[in-house]
Amino acid sequence: MLNDSQIATFKAEGYLIIENLFTDDDLRPVRDEFSAVVEAQAQQLYQAGRVSSLYENEPFERRLAKIAAEAPEATAVLQTRAHKDEAFFQFLKHPKILDRVESMVGPDILCHPSYNIHPRLPGGYTCPHQDAGFYLPDGDETLILACLIPLVDTTLENGCLWVAPRRHKEGVLRHLWEEDGLNISPEAVSEAERQPIPTKVGSMVMFSSMTPHGSLVNHTDTIRWSMDLRYQALGKPTGRWYVPGFVARSRSNPESETPNCKAWIAEVERVEEHANRFPEWPRYRWPNIK
Ligand SMILES: O=C(O)CCC(=O)C(=O)O
């Protein structure tokens, strides 16, 4: 659980760094699962003539970068919530995460539908934003906690996360669609306010959906692998009516917990099929115009 001082820091600063939380054994199953995805991508793209090599001797930190330099589509299977498999599902329910989330949101926890696996490529970065900028306003009153978990050390060079401390109590700032995505307008959060957060593998950074953040540019030739996972109290609005989360922990009704990845996928498909009948209903706070 989080102690009082950690909770106070989170509330005051809008973020919290927890070091030495995960062991190699905790992270190995997801790392292996992502490596298997990269292997499958390499085989498929090689057979399609899209890449000149399988790059099988490259380490986890570099292999996908090599593949994506020739075939940029290689990362799509991991990004944009495409990846759903058993090791990742089990990690989403990891007690080390849920115990800490419980300290903030209570004993009945929804794993929020928005999550990202970030193979941050050389040259890549995350635009300045608040997560709430990507949700509909119904989620604004819900404490939606992001948990950013690096799979490699993140540094100033490879594009670590930055946050704007103490700017999480101002509601949703104006965002604008730019060429590179949805951005908080530059004058709203100055460069000087952006506090980089380099992290070692094994740590976790928690921040709220109202905390302005982004990442530095990855200036290395390796991938800055990380996951950002989200949680909130069960039963509160998510800002995402068109895709469900799943019940990660329910102390009041343990039978209601989503038992496995198959059940999660089935529920996502059911809700998405229903949502597709209402294409005119808004999915984003701001229309995708510049
Ligand atoms: O890891 C990053 O580049 C930033 C992550 C992020 O934007 C998020 O968790 O919302």
The ligand as a Gaussian input file, in Angstrom:
#p B3LYP/6-31G(d) Opt

LIG

0 1
 O        5.571000       7.212000     -22.077000
 C        5.323000       8.245000     -22.672000
 O        5.932000       8.614000     -23.677000
 C        4.221000       9.089000     -22.187000
 C        3.112000       8.273000     -21.663000
 C        1.842000       8.985000     -21.737000
 O        1.666000       9.936000     -22.404000
 C        0.746000       8.562000     -20.941000
 O        0.944000       7.672000     -20.118000
 O       -0.337000       9.124000     -21.109000

